Amino acid sequence: MTTTAGPEPSLPGSSHPGRALDQLDRIEVTGIRAWGRHGVLSQEKDLGQQFVVDVALHLSTAPAGRRDALSRTVNYAEVAAAVHEEIGSGSHDLVETLAERIAQRILTDTGHPLVRRVEVRVHKPSAPVGLPVGDVAITITRDAAPVEAVLALGTNLGDRESHLARALDLLGRTDGIEIGWTGPVLETAPVGGPDGQGAFLNSAIGVSTVLGPFDLLEAAHRAERDAHRERLVRWGPRTLDVDVITYGESVSADEELTLPHPRAHERAFVLAPWHAARPDAEMPGLGPIAELLAHAEDRDGLRPGPTIPGFGRP
């Protein structure tokens, strides 16, 4: 197993999925050997032969490295076991089919949202080609499908409208992020935190992203830093708050990135703009947004906010 470090995704510039994927780190598991019955000839299916597979997993390893946490990276023992099982399962005429099945299993069935690209190399050293050859191999590269995620934006310090507009622009120009929809801007009273705070402007946006969940969180944090966000008091006044509410159907209890966001299902200032843009949406494990909004205690404190370009586009 080898790990190659790469730079973190950059914020400036137009959204570019390929560039974001090219900047990922890489974990390689090589020489996975198993007996399989893949080939066009009948004797290949009857007797079988040894296949050797190498895989390279592209993901950001920085979150795991910072916390020394296996839950933030890929368990390559599980990946090796899945590849071994796939080689020995069924019978395909083509090694191309075997390679495709392995790639899709890693990206979906063994489903770890951190893996955003996989390379699979299948070796068939005993391939009956009629001539003495050292090896026959095929290498494929497949990308994970973009993930639909929801972010919540809020501000109650400084030029609130500019903070929201700037954040939307920065997120939309982040490599690997494409904004799919935006909710309307609502003005709301503060929920929790110290007394005497000013009213918030809040909204929610939907993005399609090839970034992993922690890289998406880092993009949110970069937008906050751009607005000079200071974390002095919990739930205190802030120039900008950008939270990752959902990341596909992922459920996580990670202390830095809990998914879905642990309080979003109770917050009308998150649910209302989300519901306005996507009335049929559901929060993973918690049910329809419409039902959650109907029971949110702060729903009566919502009022229309200002019109800000880019927001309110379903």
SVG drawing of the C-alpha trace seen along z (x, -y; Angstrom):
<svg xmlns="http://www.w3.org/2000/svg" viewBox="-47 -46 54 73">
<polyline fill="none" stroke="black" stroke-width="0.4" points="0.0,0.0 1.4,-3.4 0.0,-6.9 0.9,-9.9 0.1,-13.3 -1.3,-16.0 -2.4,-19.6 -5.8,-20.5 -8.4,-21.7 -8.1,-25.5 -11.0,-27.8 -10.5,-30.4 -11.3,-29.8 -14.2,-28.3 -15.8,-25.0 -13.9,-22.2 -14.6,-18.6 -11.5,-17.1 -9.1,-19.5 -10.5,-18.8 -10.1,-15.0 -6.6,-15.4 -5.6,-17.0 -6.6,-14.0 -4.3,-11.7 -3.8,-8.1 -3.9,-4.8 -2.7,-1.8 -3.4,1.9 -1.5,4.1 -1.1,7.8 -4.5,9.0 -4.5,12.7 -7.4,15.0 -8.6,17.9 -11.3,16.9 -13.1,18.5 -13.1,15.6 -12.4,16.0 -14.0,16.7 -12.7,20.3 -14.6,23.2 -11.5,24.5 -11.0,21.1 -14.4,21.3 -14.1,24.9 -10.6,24.9 -10.1,21.3 -6.8,19.5 -5.1,17.0 -5.9,13.3 -4.0,10.5 -5.5,7.1 -4.1,3.7 -6.3,0.9 -5.6,-2.8 -8.1,-4.8 -8.2,-8.5 -9.4,-10.5 -8.3,-13.2 -6.3,-11.6 -5.7,-14.9 -8.8,-14.5 -7.6,-11.1 -4.1,-12.3 -5.1,-15.2 -7.0,-13.0 -5.4,-9.6 -8.9,-8.2 -9.6,-5.1 -13.3,-6.3 -11.9,-9.3 -10.2,-7.1 -10.6,-3.8 -10.1,-0.5 -7.9,1.1 -8.3,4.5 -12.0,4.3 -11.2,3.2 -8.8,6.1 -11.4,8.6 -14.1,7.1 -11.7,7.4 -10.8,11.0 -14.4,11.9 -15.3,10.3 -12.5,12.2 -13.9,15.5 -17.5,14.7 -19.3,15.6 -17.8,16.0 -17.2,13.2 -16.0,13.6 -13.9,10.4 -11.4,9.1 -12.9,5.7 -16.1,6.8 -14.2,8.0 -12.4,4.7 -15.7,2.8 -17.3,4.9 -14.5,4.3 -14.5,0.5 -18.2,0.2 -18.1,2.4 -15.4,0.2 -17.3,-3.0 -20.8,-1.8 -21.2,1.6 -18.3,1.1 -19.6,-2.5 -17.2,-4.9 -18.0,-8.5 -14.4,-9.5 -13.3,-7.5 -13.9,-9.8 -11.9,-8.0 -10.6,-4.5 -8.1,-2.9 -8.3,0.9 -5.6,3.0 -6.5,6.6 -3.6,9.0 -4.3,12.3 -0.8,13.7 -1.9,17.1 -4.0,15.8 -4.2,18.3 -2.9,16.0 -1.0,18.7 2.4,17.0 4.8,16.8 3.9,13.5 4.7,12.2 1.3,10.8 -2.0,9.5 -3.5,6.6 -6.2,4.0 -6.3,0.7 -9.4,-1.4 -10.2,-4.6 -13.7,-5.4 -15.0,-8.4 -17.6,-8.3 -20.9,-10.0 -21.3,-13.5 -23.0,-13.8 -26.0,-16.1 -25.4,-18.1 -27.2,-20.8 -25.5,-23.8 -27.0,-26.4 -25.7,-30.0 -26.4,-32.6 -25.1,-36.0 -25.9,-38.7 -22.9,-40.9 -21.6,-43.6 -23.0,-43.8 -25.1,-40.8 -26.3,-40.9 -22.7,-41.2 -21.6,-38.3 -24.2,-36.0 -23.6,-37.1 -19.8,-36.7 -20.2,-33.2 -22.4,-32.1 -19.9,-33.3 -16.9,-31.7 -18.7,-28.3 -19.8,-28.4 -16.3,-29.0 -14.8,-26.2 -13.3,-23.4 -15.6,-20.4 -18.7,-22.2 -21.7,-23.1 -24.6,-25.0 -27.9,-23.3 -30.4,-25.4 -30.7,-28.2 -33.4,-28.9 -34.8,-32.4 -33.2,-34.6 -35.2,-34.8 -34.7,-37.1 -34.9,-35.4 -34.4,-36.1 -31.3,-34.4 -31.8,-30.9 -29.7,-30.3 -26.5,-32.1 -26.1,-35.4 -28.8,-38.0 -28.7,-41.2 -27.8,-39.8 -29.1,-41.3 -31.4,-39.4 -29.9,-36.8 -30.2,-36.5 -30.4,-32.8 -30.7,-30.6 -29.9,-27.1 -28.3,-26.0 -28.1,-22.6 -24.8,-21.6 -23.6,-18.8 -20.0,-18.0 -17.2,-15.5 -15.5,-16.6 -15.5,-14.3 -17.5,-15.4 -14.5,-16.8 -13.3,-18.7 -16.7,-20.1 -16.6,-21.2 -13.2,-22.8 -14.7,-24.8 -17.4,-26.0 -14.8,-27.0 -12.8,-28.9 -15.9,-30.9 -16.2,-31.7 -12.6,-32.8 -13.0,-35.0 -15.7,-36.8 -13.4,-37.0 -15.5,-34.7 -14.5,-34.6 -15.5,-31.7 -15.6,-33.4 -18.9,-32.4 -21.0,-29.4 -24.0,-30.5 -22.8,-34.0 -23.0,-36.7 -21.0,-36.0 -20.3,-37.5 -20.9,-34.2 -21.9,-30.7 -21.7,-27.9 -22.8,-24.5 -22.9,-21.2 -26.4,-19.9 -26.5,-16.7 -24.0,-14.9 -26.0,-12.5 -27.5,-9.8 -24.4,-9.7 -24.9,-9.3 -21.9,-10.1 -21.3,-10.7 -17.9,-12.3 -17.3,-15.1 -16.2,-17.5 -18.8,-16.6 -22.0,-15.0 -24.3,-14.0 -27.1,-15.0 -26.3,-18.2 -27.4,-17.4 -29.7,-20.4 -30.9,-21.2 -34.1,-19.1 -35.2,-21.5 -34.3,-24.8 -36.9,-26.5 -34.3,-28.9 -32.6,-26.0 -35.7,-24.0 -37.8,-26.8 -35.5,-28.0 -34.7,-24.4 -38.4,-23.5 -39.1,-26.5 -36.6,-25.3 -37.2,-21.6 -40.6,-21.0 -40.4,-17.2 -36.9,-16.8 -36.2,-14.5 -33.5,-14.6 -31.7,-11.2 -33.0,-9.2 -35.4,-12.0 -38.1,-12.2 -39.7,-14.8 -38.5,-18.4 -42.2,-19.6 -43.0,-17.6 -39.9,-18.7 -40.6,-22.3 -44.2,-22.0 -42.8,-21.0 -39.9,-23.4 -40.4,-25.7 -38.9,-28.8 -41.1,-28.6 -43.3,-31.5 -40.3,-33.9 -39.5,-33.7 -40.0,-36.7 -39.0,-37.5 -35.4,-38.8 -33.9,-41.0 -33.6,-40.0 -30.0,-39.0 -28.9,-38.1 -28.3,-34.3 -30.7,-33.3 -34.2,-32.0 -33.5,-29.9 -35.1,-26.5"/>
</svg>
